[in-house]
Structure formats: C-alpha cells, structure tokens
Amino acid sequence: MFELVRIATQEEATKEGEAMEHAIGVLFSRLNELGVLMYSLRNGDERVLTISVRHDDQGVYYCDHVVGYRNRPPTEAELMTLNTLLLHHKVELRYDPMTTS
C-alpha cells in the first residue's frame, strides 16, 4: 500500500538520503529553513521516491521535485500513484522531468 511519509527531522532525512543514496540528508536543514516540506513515497517498507512540497504566492501547495534511488527520475506509474496521493492532500503535481528543481 502506497503512502506519503513526512520527513520532518534531520535524522529522518539522513536515513532517507542513505537509503535512497541522494542528498536530502545534506540539504534538509537549508530546505527546511526555506519552508520546503519533504516526503518519502513508500510502498510498505520500500522507499520509492523522495519529493518536496512548496507553496506559491497564492498559497497553493505543489510538488515539483521528485527523485528515486540515486536521483533516478520517476516512472510514469510512480507519477500516477504519487499524483493520486497528492490530490488527496490538495497538492498539485508540477513535476517537469526537464528540470532538477
């Protein structure tokens, strides 16, 4: 069963970064200062994607950064699953595979 798990502490970010082999553990403090929320998309105990959620000037929450293991891009199936969960939480998926932010 897929779920979004909030990454709310440095310890959680470090564990996510080590498991997914990307830089969230290093970047957590700075992103947190900027008000960026971080989540792990999981299927049971399996970590699938790491995402960031921000809000725009109108207060609309959106997700524009989505990475998998070792920063691989998400698959179409993963994006569909993620979008379903994000819509449930009233978050827009604004991911563009041509950008890294």
C-alpha positions as CSV (number, residue, x, y, z in Angstrom):
1,M,0.0,0.0,0.0
2,F,1.5,3.3,-1.1
3,E,1.7,6.2,1.4
4,L,3.4,9.5,1.8
5,V,5.6,9.7,4.9
6,R,6.7,13.2,6.1
7,I,10.4,13.7,6.6
8,A,10.3,16.1,9.5
9,T,13.7,15.7,11.2
10,Q,17.4,15.7,10.3
11,E,17.6,12.1,11.5
12,E,14.7,11.1,9.2
13,A,16.3,13.0,6.3
14,T,19.7,11.3,6.9
15,K,18.1,7.9,6.9
16,E,16.2,8.7,3.7
17,G,19.3,10.0,2.0
18,E,21.3,7.0,3.0
19,A,18.6,4.5,1.9
20,M,18.0,6.3,-1.4
21,E,21.6,7.4,-2.0
22,H,20.8,11.0,-2.7
23,A,21.5,14.4,-0.9
24,I,18.3,15.0,1.2
25,G,20.2,14.4,4.4
26,V,22.7,17.1,3.4
27,L,20.1,19.5,2.1
28,F,17.5,19.1,4.8
29,S,18.4,22.0,7.0
30,R,18.5,24.5,4.2
31,L,15.3,23.2,2.6
32,N,13.6,23.3,6.0
33,E,14.6,26.9,6.5
34,L,13.0,27.8,3.2
35,G,9.7,26.2,4.2
36,V,10.0,23.2,1.9
37,L,8.3,20.1,3.1
38,M,9.8,16.7,2.3
39,Y,8.1,13.4,2.0
40,S,9.0,9.8,1.2
41,L,6.7,7.8,-1.1
42,R,6.7,4.3,0.3
43,N,5.1,1.0,-0.7
44,G,5.0,-0.7,2.7
45,D,8.6,-0.6,3.9
46,E,10.1,0.1,0.5
47,R,11.2,3.6,-0.2
48,V,10.1,4.5,-3.8
49,L,10.5,8.3,-4.2
50,T,11.6,11.4,-2.3
51,I,9.6,14.5,-3.0
52,S,9.5,18.2,-2.0
53,V,6.4,20.3,-1.5
54,R,6.3,24.1,-1.6
55,H,3.6,26.7,-1.8
56,D,3.3,29.5,-4.3
57,D,2.3,33.2,-3.8
58,Q,-1.4,32.2,-3.8
59,G,-0.8,29.6,-1.1
60,V,-1.3,26.7,-3.4
61,Y,0.8,23.7,-2.4
62,Y,2.7,21.9,-5.2
63,C,5.3,19.2,-5.7
64,D,8.0,20.0,-8.3
65,H,10.9,17.9,-7.2
66,V,10.6,14.1,-7.4
67,V,13.6,11.6,-7.3
68,G,14.0,8.0,-6.9
69,Y,17.0,5.9,-5.8
70,R,20.3,7.6,-6.8
71,N,18.3,10.5,-8.2
72,R,16.7,8.5,-10.9
73,P,13.6,10.0,-12.5
74,P,10.2,8.6,-11.5
75,T,8.4,6.2,-13.8
76,E,5.1,7.1,-15.3
77,A,3.4,4.5,-13.0
78,E,5.1,6.1,-9.9
79,L,4.0,9.6,-11.0
80,M,0.4,8.4,-11.4
81,T,0.5,6.9,-7.9
82,L,2.1,10.0,-6.5
83,N,-0.4,12.3,-8.2
84,T,-3.3,10.3,-6.7
85,L,-1.9,10.7,-3.2
86,L,-1.0,14.4,-3.7
87,L,-4.6,15.2,-4.9
88,H,-5.9,13.6,-1.8
89,H,-3.8,16.1,0.2
90,K,-4.7,19.0,-2.1
91,V,-1.2,19.3,-3.5
92,E,-0.6,19.9,-7.2
93,L,2.0,17.8,-9.1
94,R,4.1,20.3,-11.1
95,Y,7.0,17.9,-11.8
96,D,8.8,18.6,-15.0
97,P,11.4,16.0,-16.0
98,M,13.4,18.6,-17.8
99,T,14.2,20.5,-14.6
100,T,16.1,19.5,-11.4
101,S,14.2,21.8,-9.0
